[in-house]
Amino acid sequence: MTEISAIGQRIARLAEGHTIERRDGLTPAAIVEWSRRNKFPLLALAPHAPDWLSQDSAFDAALEAERTSYTMQRNEYTIARDAWRARGIDCLMIKSAGNAPSFPHTSDNIDILVQPQDGPAARDTLRQLGYVELRNIEEPHKFLFRRFRGGESVSAIHVHEQVLWLVGFMDEPALWSRRRVSADDPAVTIPSPEDAILINLAHACYENKVLRFNDIIRVRHALRTAGTTFDWGYLETVALARGWRDGLAFMLLTYAHLEPLLFGNCLIPMNVQEHLERIVAEERYAARRLATVRTMPRVELPTSLSYRFCKWLYYRKIWADSLHTAPEKWYDTVMTLLVGIKLKSGIRPQPGMLVTLSGPDGSGKTTHAEALLAALAVCGLKTTYVWSRGGSTGLLGAVSALRRRGSKVGEQASTAEDPIARRQRQLAHPLVRLAWSWLVAFDGLSTAYLRMALPAWRGRIVIADRYVYDTAAEMDATLPANDRASRLAIDALLRLAPRPDHAYLLTVPPDTAQSRRPDERLAADGMAERRRYSTLASHYRLRHLPNDGAFGMSNDRLVRETLMGFMAGFVTRLNGLFMGNPHQKNQPDPIWERGGTR
C-alpha cells in the first residue's frame, strides 16, 4: 500500500481546519520549505495554525514575507485590471480555482486570459503602465510582462490569448461563458469548477510534468464547490474534442489515488472512477504508468509524473485533436519537437549588447549596475559585469600598484590630495606624461574590446561600470591644454573604442557625490568635471540619467530602456533554426517594428 509523507498528511489536515500536533520532523521550518516546493500559500495555513506554529519566528517571518509579496502583486494586478477595464478588456485568471487566497501569488507569474481580439490592446496597456515584454520567453499566444522597481521584479503577468501550452486544451468560448467571480476576492475572475480542474491538471501533466500539493488542493476545492452539480460530462467532452481524454483520465485517477492518502476521502464518485478506469485501460502505456503510481511504496509531493510518459501523452493529444487539420497537427508536432530539443539541450541563444554607465565618482554607477544585473537575471538573460578604470589594469596598473606599495608617504598623500592634482604632479615631466597618456589609451581600448565588446559579440549583455568616456574625462582633466601630443591619445581612445548599444551618463551635484563617498577625496572642481562629461555626452550621444532623486525612479528608467532596447532586437540565427524568434511564434507587433519604443 502506498504511503504519503507525514508532513503532507498533516499540512492537508491543517489546510482543512483541523488541529495538528508538533511531532518529529514536523518543524515550522520544514512546513515552510514543503509549502514552497509545492507552491502552496502559507496564507492558507495561517488561519488554522496552532500556537506552536504561528508563534514560531521562522514561520512568522516567512508568512510576513509572503503577505508582503501577495499585497504587492495583487495591487499591481488591480492597477492592470482597472486599466484594462477602462479600455473594455475583460480578463480571466485561468489557474485559480477559488480556494482562498484565490489570487495565485505563489505562481511564477500571474496567468491572465484575454480574448484574442483584445490581446494587442492588453499588451499595449501593460507597456503604458511601465511593464517590459520579455520576448526571450515568448510563446505562441502567450506574452510575459514584468514590472521592475529598483531592479526588483514587483509583478509578472503572463497574458494568454488562449489556454495552451504550444497547443490548445480547452473549449475557449465555453470557458469564457462559464467564468465567475471568486467568492473570497471580488477582483479575481476565475474559471468554472470544471474548467479549473481541466486547466490545472493539463498544466501539471503536459507542461510541468509534476503534480504538486497546490494542484491537488485546487482540484479538491473545485469538486467541493460544485458538489453534486459537478458536470463530469463536460470534462470528458472538452478533453475528447481536444485530444487528451486519456491524459485527463490518468490525472484524475492519480488524483483519486492520492486524495484519500492526504485527506482521508475521495471526492470523485465511484461510478466516475470506474468510467475513467475503462478509458485508461484502452491505452496499455497509460495503464502501466497508472499501475506504477499505485504500487509506489511512498509518494513525496511534489511528485514527478514521468517526462517520457507525459511527452507520449502530449504527442497523442496533438494527433487526436479534432479541431485541428492534418497540416496543423504536423506543424504542432514539429514545433513541439524543436522546443523540446532546445530546452533539453540547454541552448539559450541571445543577441549581445553593451551597456555603459559613466559619470563622476559618487554618481551611483555601481549601485545602478548591480540593480540592472539583478533585473536582467530575473529575465533569464546571460550577463557580464565589467568594472574598469583607465590605467588600473594591464601593465600600467601593475606598475602603479608596485609604486603605491613602495611609498607609504605617497599613500598618505593620496588620501589628502585632490586626485587630479596628485596625478598632474606625478606627470610633470613631458615624456612621462606622453608615455602615460598613450598607455592609458591602449589599456582602455584593450579592455573595451577584450572584456566588453568580445563577450557582447558572443551573445552576452555586458554592463560596463565606467567606460572609455570616464577615462577620457580623467585624462582631459589631467593633461595640460597645450600638450597636443599627449592629448592625441584621448582622441584615439574615443574614436577607436567600440560604440555601446546604450550609453548612460549619471549626473549628481558635486556635494551629493562627495556625501556618498565620505572616505574618499573626489575631484576638487566638481563643476568643471560636470562640464567635461556634458561635452562628452553631447558628442557621443550619452543618455543623461539624473541620479540625485529617488533611486527607484532613475533605475526603473534604466532597466526599462535597456530591456526594451534589447528585446526589440531579439533575433538570432540559432533561434531561427528552432523556430524560436518572436516573429516566428506570433504575428509581428507594431511596437517592435518601431524599435521597441512608443
Legacy VTK file of the C-alpha trace (Angstrom):
# vtk DataFile Version 3.0
C-alpha trace
ASCII
DATASET POLYDATA
POINTS 598 float
0.000 0.000 0.000
1.256 3.442 -0.952
2.205 5.798 1.850
2.478 9.546 1.595
4.839 11.712 3.590
3.650 12.533 7.093
4.243 16.235 6.549
1.944 16.126 3.525
-0.812 14.447 5.542
-0.554 16.938 8.388
-0.481 20.007 6.179
-3.531 18.630 4.347
-5.340 18.368 7.677
-4.210 21.841 8.684
-5.364 23.283 5.346
-8.862 21.953 6.053
-9.049 23.490 9.510
-8.019 20.525 11.662
-5.674 20.794 14.626
-2.255 19.170 14.313
0.349 18.472 16.966
4.064 19.022 16.671
5.925 15.774 16.090
9.360 14.640 14.950
10.165 16.158 11.567
7.168 18.498 11.625
9.081 21.656 12.392
7.966 25.125 11.297
10.976 25.310 9.007
10.015 22.000 7.366
6.444 23.223 6.846
7.668 26.424 5.206
10.050 24.580 2.895
7.483 21.901 1.953
4.867 24.559 1.189
7.288 26.488 -1.010
8.220 23.421 -3.022
4.543 22.689 -3.554
3.704 26.363 -4.265
1.105 26.175 -1.509
0.460 29.531 0.185
1.286 29.896 3.856
-1.582 32.389 3.904
-3.927 29.432 3.531
-2.419 27.774 6.617
-2.232 30.844 8.844
-5.935 30.930 9.915
-5.684 27.368 11.269
-2.096 27.376 12.541
-1.662 26.119 16.131
0.282 28.231 18.620
3.490 26.233 18.241
3.490 27.139 14.562
2.031 30.645 14.481
4.313 31.839 17.285
7.471 30.473 15.693
9.772 33.267 14.472
10.836 31.451 11.286
7.249 30.727 10.267
6.172 34.255 11.151
8.981 35.760 9.054
8.125 33.550 6.074
4.443 34.352 6.439
5.114 38.076 6.595
7.348 37.917 3.516
4.626 36.051 1.642
1.968 38.504 2.782
4.118 41.372 1.504
4.563 39.630 -1.843
0.842 38.901 -2.055
-0.103 42.511 -1.335
2.399 43.897 -3.811
1.424 41.526 -6.638
-2.299 41.920 -6.070
-2.026 45.724 -6.015
-0.108 45.680 -9.289
-2.655 43.306 -10.812
-5.532 45.541 -9.705
-3.907 48.509 -11.436
-3.581 46.472 -14.640
-7.129 45.103 -14.403
-8.599 48.579 -13.899
-6.626 49.893 -16.879
-7.913 47.003 -18.997
-11.473 47.636 -17.899
-11.145 51.290 -18.900
-10.443 50.039 -22.427
-13.254 47.475 -22.357
-10.937 44.471 -21.923
-12.189 41.552 -19.840
-9.742 39.162 -18.186
-9.784 35.764 -16.513
-7.283 34.316 -14.016
-7.047 30.853 -15.522
-5.207 28.773 -12.895
-7.136 29.933 -9.848
-9.835 27.573 -8.584
-11.207 29.991 -5.981
-9.674 28.471 -2.851
-8.545 31.252 -0.538
-6.473 33.165 -1.275
-7.732 32.859 -4.834
-5.192 35.366 -6.154
-2.377 32.922 -7.163
0.573 34.838 -5.759
2.785 31.756 -5.305
2.899 31.088 -9.050
5.969 32.074 -11.044
3.735 34.594 -12.801
0.074 35.568 -12.878
-1.585 33.856 -15.835
-4.262 36.106 -17.297
-6.509 35.160 -20.215
-7.885 37.842 -22.525
-9.941 37.499 -25.685
-7.696 37.106 -28.781
-9.033 40.322 -30.302
-8.111 42.155 -27.078
-4.551 40.813 -26.977
-2.767 43.751 -28.686
-4.635 46.336 -26.584
-3.998 44.364 -23.371
-0.269 44.254 -24.110
-0.189 47.920 -25.049
-1.884 48.767 -21.734
0.822 46.975 -19.756
3.545 48.817 -21.643
1.872 52.110 -20.794
1.938 51.065 -17.131
5.706 50.566 -17.286
5.856 46.811 -17.904
8.557 45.289 -20.099
7.702 42.495 -22.516
10.174 39.604 -22.284
10.339 38.338 -25.839
13.014 35.775 -24.954
10.304 33.822 -23.051
7.500 34.447 -25.529
5.317 31.534 -26.639
2.529 31.300 -29.231
-0.379 33.458 -27.966
1.419 33.941 -24.630
3.307 37.102 -23.705
5.219 37.577 -20.460
5.478 41.054 -18.939
7.421 42.190 -15.876
7.392 45.431 -13.963
10.531 46.440 -12.095
11.184 48.835 -9.246
14.772 49.460 -8.215
15.890 46.361 -10.121
13.356 44.135 -8.331
10.529 42.457 -10.196
7.311 43.540 -8.467
4.861 41.996 -10.927
4.960 39.292 -13.594
1.873 38.911 -15.790
1.569 36.236 -18.469
-1.006 37.435 -20.986
-2.697 34.466 -22.696
-4.879 34.782 -25.759
-5.707 31.082 -25.455
-5.242 28.416 -22.799
-2.453 26.476 -24.404
0.983 25.060 -23.888
2.087 25.224 -27.528
-1.258 23.533 -28.348
-4.756 24.239 -27.060
-6.572 22.211 -24.409
-9.879 23.990 -23.819
-13.218 24.944 -25.319
-12.438 28.660 -25.274
-15.982 30.038 -25.862
-17.379 27.772 -23.128
-14.557 28.774 -20.785
-15.499 32.427 -21.136
-19.239 31.863 -20.813
-18.811 29.782 -17.620
-16.438 32.155 -15.776
-17.342 33.528 -12.346
-16.089 35.903 -9.671
-14.156 34.281 -6.847
-16.029 34.071 -3.543
-13.085 35.368 -1.484
-11.795 38.128 -3.790
-14.061 40.294 -5.971
-11.048 41.407 -8.014
-10.403 37.863 -9.246
-12.463 36.308 -12.041
-11.894 32.572 -12.253
-12.940 29.596 -14.399
-15.857 27.341 -13.530
-15.026 24.385 -11.247
-14.941 22.060 -14.257
-12.649 24.352 -16.267
-10.401 24.929 -13.245
-9.836 21.187 -12.972
-9.160 20.839 -16.698
-6.656 23.698 -16.699
-4.756 22.707 -13.555
-4.467 19.027 -14.449
-3.450 19.803 -18.041
-0.815 22.234 -16.794
0.541 19.739 -14.251
0.768 16.908 -16.781
1.500 18.431 -20.174
3.506 21.475 -19.116
5.144 20.820 -15.725
5.114 17.010 -15.723
4.953 17.360 -11.947
1.997 17.148 -9.552
2.125 19.477 -6.560
0.021 19.730 -3.449
-1.305 23.061 -4.699
-2.695 21.309 -7.801
-4.425 18.745 -5.607
-5.912 21.334 -3.272
-7.307 23.288 -6.241
-8.969 20.203 -7.705
-10.427 19.280 -4.319
-11.788 22.802 -3.822
-13.374 22.797 -7.284
-15.075 19.455 -6.609
-16.352 20.686 -3.262
-17.599 23.958 -4.703
-19.718 22.271 -7.368
-20.786 19.317 -5.221
-23.434 17.124 -6.826
-23.896 19.606 -9.685
-20.390 18.965 -10.998
-20.621 18.294 -14.740
-18.436 15.273 -15.428
-19.795 15.024 -18.940
-18.467 18.492 -19.736
-14.952 17.471 -18.674
-14.958 14.450 -20.942
-16.494 16.319 -23.880
-13.855 19.061 -23.804
-10.932 16.675 -23.320
-12.204 14.313 -26.031
-12.592 17.132 -28.568
-9.087 18.478 -27.838
-7.488 15.020 -27.885
-6.482 14.499 -24.267
-9.217 12.358 -22.742
-6.679 9.640 -21.872
-4.413 12.203 -20.156
-7.335 13.642 -18.207
-8.446 10.171 -17.110
-4.895 9.327 -15.972
-4.592 12.562 -13.993
-7.994 12.201 -12.338
-7.221 8.620 -11.296
-3.818 9.703 -9.979
-5.621 12.377 -8.004
-8.142 9.795 -6.768
-5.233 7.655 -5.584
-3.515 10.462 -3.642
-6.521 12.329 -2.251
-7.525 9.680 0.355
-3.892 9.391 1.473
-3.862 13.122 2.193
-7.407 13.880 3.307
-8.934 10.522 4.224
-11.608 10.531 1.496
-12.032 10.913 -2.260
-14.487 13.361 -3.841
-14.597 11.641 -7.243
-17.676 9.376 -7.299
-17.032 5.651 -7.667
-19.017 5.347 -10.903
-16.902 8.126 -12.421
-13.718 6.375 -11.321
-14.898 3.166 -12.949
-15.526 5.007 -16.205
-12.071 6.597 -16.041
-10.540 3.158 -15.445
-12.038 1.918 -18.716
-10.603 4.891 -20.616
-7.096 4.335 -19.240
-7.317 0.578 -19.857
-7.655 1.270 -23.590
-4.069 2.522 -23.681
-1.511 -0.018 -22.480
1.216 2.534 -21.697
-1.165 4.685 -19.658
-2.459 1.636 -17.776
1.082 0.541 -16.933
2.034 4.011 -15.753
-1.052 4.243 -13.547
-0.241 0.828 -12.064
3.280 2.072 -11.305
1.884 5.112 -9.496
-0.458 2.939 -7.453
2.226 0.475 -6.403
4.804 3.047 -5.347
5.591 2.331 -1.696
5.918 6.009 -0.863
4.907 9.264 -2.544
6.501 12.629 -1.902
4.960 15.856 -3.083
5.724 17.342 -5.483
5.861 14.078 -7.423
7.186 13.505 -10.917
4.712 12.229 -13.499
7.480 10.859 -15.760
8.828 13.090 -18.510
8.739 10.335 -21.136
5.163 9.352 -20.329
3.900 12.947 -20.366
5.590 13.598 -23.722
3.926 10.449 -25.093
0.569 11.789 -23.935
1.413 15.152 -25.482
2.033 13.809 -28.997
-1.047 11.605 -28.754
-3.057 14.689 -27.833
-1.768 16.599 -30.882
-2.915 13.919 -33.317
-6.218 13.263 -31.560
-7.293 16.935 -31.522
-10.499 17.066 -33.583
-10.282 20.844 -34.015
-7.030 20.755 -35.996
-6.350 19.749 -39.571
-3.571 17.353 -40.588
-1.197 20.184 -41.656
-1.806 21.915 -38.325
-1.026 18.688 -36.469
2.228 18.261 -38.399
3.145 21.865 -37.592
2.357 21.350 -33.888
4.425 18.152 -33.853
7.477 19.787 -35.412
7.229 22.887 -33.221
6.895 20.795 -30.055
9.865 18.672 -31.067
12.042 21.729 -31.751
11.080 23.350 -28.443
11.822 20.116 -26.579
15.245 19.742 -28.205
16.103 23.340 -27.376
15.023 23.020 -23.738
16.776 19.699 -23.152
19.991 20.843 -24.832
20.177 23.917 -22.628
20.627 26.153 -25.684
19.682 29.732 -24.807
20.845 31.867 -27.728
20.526 35.598 -27.332
21.929 38.655 -29.097
24.645 40.616 -27.375
24.521 44.149 -26.047
26.939 46.603 -24.458
25.514 48.974 -21.852
27.873 51.555 -20.339
27.391 53.625 -17.200
29.570 56.713 -16.960
29.769 59.650 -14.593
31.865 61.203 -11.845
32.796 59.192 -8.781
29.848 59.095 -6.386
27.237 59.366 -9.142
25.870 55.863 -8.403
27.223 53.820 -11.316
27.930 50.645 -9.346
24.610 50.706 -7.484
22.692 51.093 -10.728
24.784 48.405 -12.426
24.037 45.910 -9.654
20.290 46.611 -9.807
20.298 46.305 -13.603
22.154 42.988 -13.402
19.570 41.683 -10.918
16.712 42.658 -13.227
18.350 41.002 -16.238
18.985 37.817 -14.237
15.276 37.589 -13.312
14.531 37.724 -17.058
16.729 34.684 -17.693
19.366 36.625 -19.645
23.113 35.968 -19.707
25.085 38.921 -18.383
28.666 40.011 -17.730
29.701 42.806 -15.358
32.928 44.718 -16.021
34.411 47.445 -13.838
37.341 49.331 -15.291
39.346 52.476 -14.749
41.910 53.960 -17.103
45.378 52.908 -16.066
44.170 50.457 -13.414
44.554 47.280 -15.479
47.291 45.648 -17.533
50.938 46.646 -17.323
50.223 50.229 -16.292
48.021 49.062 -13.445
50.708 46.671 -12.210
53.342 49.416 -12.265
51.064 51.787 -10.381
50.327 49.143 -7.766
54.016 48.453 -7.193
54.734 52.159 -6.924
51.969 52.643 -4.329
53.154 49.703 -2.238
56.662 51.061 -2.288
55.809 54.503 -0.954
53.999 54.931 2.361
54.423 58.679 2.049
52.688 58.628 -1.319
49.907 56.571 0.154
49.328 59.124 2.922
49.373 61.965 0.422
46.871 60.212 -1.808
44.202 60.450 0.854
44.664 64.174 1.442
45.471 65.490 -2.034
42.944 66.037 -4.817
43.349 63.045 -7.201
43.629 65.245 -10.303
46.243 67.492 -8.692
48.199 64.460 -7.486
48.233 62.942 -10.982
49.324 66.249 -12.540
52.211 66.438 -10.088
53.285 62.886 -10.880
53.147 63.593 -14.638
55.043 66.865 -14.582
57.730 65.618 -16.999
56.556 65.795 -20.672
57.968 62.372 -21.630
56.376 60.672 -18.618
53.083 62.395 -19.474
53.289 61.299 -23.102
54.024 57.694 -22.209
51.295 57.653 -19.559
48.598 59.047 -21.868
49.182 56.529 -24.651
49.498 53.607 -22.243
46.184 54.589 -20.644
44.567 54.848 -24.091
45.875 51.418 -25.081
44.749 49.978 -21.749
41.252 51.429 -22.224
40.930 50.122 -25.786
42.134 46.618 -24.928
39.703 46.472 -22.007
36.838 47.748 -24.147
37.419 45.172 -26.882
38.545 42.096 -24.957
36.429 42.333 -21.801
33.351 44.148 -23.150
32.880 44.019 -26.928
34.014 40.397 -27.292
31.562 38.946 -24.710
28.781 41.081 -26.244
29.647 39.716 -29.679
29.378 36.209 -28.217
25.822 36.859 -27.034
26.006 38.361 -23.558
24.648 41.584 -22.135
27.731 43.385 -20.864
27.216 46.011 -18.170
30.256 48.299 -18.085
30.679 50.161 -14.808
32.815 53.030 -16.231
33.870 53.145 -19.874
36.316 54.977 -22.143
34.286 58.149 -21.643
35.272 58.178 -17.965
38.888 57.549 -18.874
38.766 60.392 -21.403
37.270 62.742 -18.796
40.067 61.953 -16.322
42.741 62.324 -18.997
41.271 65.650 -20.103
41.409 66.940 -16.521
44.982 65.729 -16.058
46.749 66.764 -19.276
47.707 70.394 -19.940
45.635 72.078 -22.642
48.737 72.801 -24.759
50.143 69.250 -24.669
48.881 68.223 -28.117
50.974 65.047 -28.404
49.589 63.596 -25.182
46.048 64.768 -25.929
46.032 62.890 -29.227
45.710 59.756 -27.076
42.298 60.962 -25.843
41.104 61.416 -29.419
42.399 57.969 -30.417
40.737 56.367 -27.426
37.329 57.873 -28.192
37.484 57.289 -31.942
38.690 53.690 -31.846
36.594 52.344 -28.930
33.524 50.250 -29.837
30.236 52.154 -29.659
27.914 50.943 -26.877
24.325 49.961 -27.655
23.194 52.045 -24.678
25.488 54.631 -23.085
24.346 56.475 -19.973
25.763 59.469 -18.126
24.772 59.532 -14.461
24.703 63.021 -13.033
24.563 64.307 -9.454
25.578 67.605 -7.826
29.234 67.539 -6.645
28.289 67.860 -2.961
25.924 64.891 -3.302
28.658 62.807 -4.897
31.090 63.669 -2.083
28.499 62.820 0.593
28.140 59.357 -0.944
31.910 58.782 -0.767
32.870 60.363 2.568
36.051 58.312 2.903
37.435 59.415 -0.471
38.703 62.720 -1.784
36.862 63.416 -5.031
37.707 65.977 -7.702
38.089 69.441 -6.233
36.417 71.232 -9.131
33.176 69.312 -9.445
31.585 71.795 -11.836
34.483 71.508 -14.267
34.146 67.758 -14.109
30.433 68.020 -14.923
31.229 70.222 -17.926
33.713 67.675 -19.253
31.149 64.897 -19.004
28.468 67.102 -20.555
30.709 67.746 -23.569
31.333 64.018 -23.987
27.597 63.314 -23.707
26.742 65.760 -26.479
29.473 64.470 -28.824
28.858 60.751 -28.239
25.138 60.756 -27.522
25.236 59.562 -23.940
21.796 59.476 -22.359
21.542 61.694 -19.289
20.314 59.817 -16.222
19.881 62.185 -13.260
20.563 60.332 -10.042
20.089 62.961 -7.357
16.465 61.993 -6.618
14.795 58.710 -5.737
16.957 55.767 -6.803
13.981 53.707 -7.940
12.789 56.345 -10.405
16.094 56.587 -12.275
16.799 52.864 -12.082
13.338 51.957 -13.368
14.042 54.055 -16.437
17.455 52.408 -16.888
16.023 48.886 -16.601
13.072 49.603 -18.866
15.088 51.277 -21.631
17.771 48.593 -21.550
15.299 45.719 -21.684
13.061 47.322 -24.294
16.070 48.027 -26.500
17.380 44.500 -26.053
14.023 42.841 -26.723
13.487 44.951 -29.853
16.447 43.162 -31.429
15.834 39.718 -30.002
16.564 37.697 -33.131
19.360 35.149 -33.593
20.146 32.670 -36.352
20.317 29.781 -33.893
16.886 30.674 -32.524
15.665 30.713 -36.107
16.672 27.059 -36.553
14.400 26.179 -33.623
11.599 28.485 -34.788
12.310 30.380 -31.589
12.490 34.008 -32.718
9.477 36.097 -31.644
8.255 36.773 -35.196
8.235 33.012 -35.819
5.858 32.433 -32.880
3.375 35.285 -33.184
2.266 37.992 -35.571
4.648 40.977 -35.569
3.687 43.721 -33.124
3.969 47.298 -34.489
5.822 48.461 -31.387
8.771 46.167 -32.129
8.857 47.353 -35.723
9.464 50.821 -34.240
12.422 49.547 -32.232
10.585 48.863 -29.002
9.613 52.439 -28.240
6.259 54.081 -28.022
LINES 1 599
598 0 1 2 3 4 5 6 7 8 9 10 11 12 13 14 15 16 17 18 19 20 21 22 23 24 25 26 27 28 29 30 31 32 33 34 35 36 37 38 39 40 41 42 43 44 45 46 47 48 49 50 51 52 53 54 55 56 57 58 59 60 61 62 63 64 65 66 67 68 69 70 71 72 73 74 75 76 77 78 79 80 81 82 83 84 85 86 87 88 89 90 91 92 93 94 95 96 97 98 99 100 101 102 103 104 105 106 107 108 109 110 111 112 113 114 115 116 117 118 119 120 121 122 123 124 125 126 127 128 129 130 131 132 133 134 135 136 137 138 139 140 141 142 143 144 145 146 147 148 149 150 151 152 153 154 155 156 157 158 159 160 161 162 163 164 165 166 167 168 169 170 171 172 173 174 175 176 177 178 179 180 181 182 183 184 185 186 187 188 189 190 191 192 193 194 195 196 197 198 199 200 201 202 203 204 205 206 207 208 209 210 211 212 213 214 215 216 217 218 219 220 221 222 223 224 225 226 227 228 229 230 231 232 233 234 235 236 237 238 239 240 241 242 243 244 245 246 247 248 249 250 251 252 253 254 255 256 257 258 259 260 261 262 263 264 265 266 267 268 269 270 271 272 273 274 275 276 277 278 279 280 281 282 283 284 285 286 287 288 289 290 291 292 293 294 295 296 297 298 299 300 301 302 303 304 305 306 307 308 309 310 311 312 313 314 315 316 317 318 319 320 321 322 323 324 325 326 327 328 329 330 331 332 333 334 335 336 337 338 339 340 341 342 343 344 345 346 347 348 349 350 351 352 353 354 355 356 357 358 359 360 361 362 363 364 365 366 367 368 369 370 371 372 373 374 375 376 377 378 379 380 381 382 383 384 385 386 387 388 389 390 391 392 393 394 395 396 397 398 399 400 401 402 403 404 405 406 407 408 409 410 411 412 413 414 415 416 417 418 419 420 421 422 423 424 425 426 427 428 429 430 431 432 433 434 435 436 437 438 439 440 441 442 443 444 445 446 447 448 449 450 451 452 453 454 455 456 457 458 459 460 461 462 463 464 465 466 467 468 469 470 471 472 473 474 475 476 477 478 479 480 481 482 483 484 485 486 487 488 489 490 491 492 493 494 495 496 497 498 499 500 501 502 503 504 505 506 507 508 509 510 511 512 513 514 515 516 517 518 519 520 521 522 523 524 525 526 527 528 529 530 531 532 533 534 535 536 537 538 539 540 541 542 543 544 545 546 547 548 549 550 551 552 553 554 555 556 557 558 559 560 561 562 563 564 565 566 567 568 569 570 571 572 573 574 575 576 577 578 579 580 581 582 583 584 585 586 587 588 589 590 591 592 593 594 595 596 597
